[in-house]
Amino acid sequence: MKKSFARKAHRHDPRYVNEGQPSSVGPVMIKNTQRSIQLPLGSFTACGAAMTLDYVSAADAIPDFFPVGGTAFAVRFDDTAGSEDMNTAICTQIIAPPDGVSTVGLRLVASKNGDAPGATEQVLGEIGGQLEFAVLNGAATGRYLLPAAIPLQSGNPVPIRIFVNANGPLINDAVDVHAVDLVYIAQQ
């Protein structure tokens, strides 16, 4: 078996040695500084209601966990007549990451159970008091980025709210939120 090794006089190109040496790998050599933090759906609660989300879809205006595909779940904002889960927010919070500097946003995977006429459902996200929204088009599962131009302060709490509304009088399709993460640009 042949063994590979560097000769004693071997020198690494100093531009690619990340050992803190002068001219080692630095921020300009790292092209993608976007980071994300997964927000587990189980960490969300009904805002202001002192209620946890559950798997019981009752005639109430509070979103519920909903089984999807037998092995996963989503948070469902239902369209049950008379108790639509419209404008009822779910909340969580995280601690701002130490390397976060700017351009924070929520990235959601969401879908609708149909595309009934009369209303266009929107998913809204609020990060640190700044509200953004995305229109859900059709019943297909989509990925939506809700950007927010708030400064991240390392170690400070970042409150997060998500809710659904419509440009019509009421939502008429259930909206499922399958996954949520916080995306940001990292300081190098």
C-alpha positions, 0 to 999 in steps of 0.5 A, spaced: 500 500 500 502 506 497 502 512 503 501 519 501 505 524 505 508 531 504 515 532 503 518 536 509 519 542 504 512 542 502 508 549 503 501 550 503 498 556 499 497 561 504 491 563 501 487 556 503 490 555 510 485 556 515 489 557 521 489 564 523 495 565 519 496 572 515 492 571 508 489 565 510 481 563 508 477 570 510 470 573 509 471 575 502 473 567 500 466 565 503 461 566 498 455 564 502 454 567 508 446 565 509 445 561 515 438 558 518 435 556 524 430 551 524 424 553 528 420 546 530 413 547 529 412 544 536 415 550 539 409 555 537 403 556 541 397 560 540 399 568 542 395 571 547 391 565 549 395 561 554 394 555 550 398 550 546 396 547 540 393 540 539 391 535 534 384 536 536 380 540 530 374 543 534 370 549 532 374 554 535 379 560 532 385 557 534 390 553 529 391 546 530 397 540 529 394 536 523 397 530 521 400 530 514 402 523 510 402 519 516 409 521 519 409 528 519 405 534 521 403 541 520 400 547 523 393 548 520 389 554 520 382 551 518 377 554 514 371 551 518 365 556 517 364 560 523 370 559 527 376 560 521 383 560 524 384 567 521 388 572 524 389 568 530 397 568 531 402 562 533 408 565 536 415 563 539 421 566 540 429 565 539 435 568 542 438 572 536 445 568 534 451 571 535 453 571 528 447 574 525 448 581 523 442 583 518 437 581 513 433 577 517 427 573 515 422 567 515 422 562 510 416 558 510 413 551 507 406 552 506 400 549 502 392 550 502 387 544 501 384 547 495 383 554 491 376 556 492 374 562 489 372 568 493 378 569 497 386 569 496 389 566 503 396 570 505 401 567 510 403 573 515 410 573 519 412 578 524 419 578 526 421 583 532 415 587 530 416 588 523 410 584 519 411 581 512 406 577 508 406 572 502 400 570 498 399 563 497 397 561 490 394 555 488 393 548 492 401 546 491 406 546 497 410 552 496 416 556 499 415 563 501 421 568 504 418 573 508 424 578 509 424 583 515 429 589 515 430 588 523 437 589 526 439 582 530 442 584 537 446 577 539 443 574 545 437 578 545 430 575 544 427 575 537 419 574 538 416 571 532 408 571 530 405 567 524 398 568 522 393 567 516 388 572 513 385 573 506 384 579 501 376 577 501 372 577 507 374 570 510 379 565 508 375 559 504 381 554 504 385 551 510 392 553 510 398 548 513 404 551 515 409 545 514 416 548 516 419 554 519 426 557 519 429 564 521 434 566 515 439 571 516 446 573 514 452 571 518 458 576 520 464 573 518 
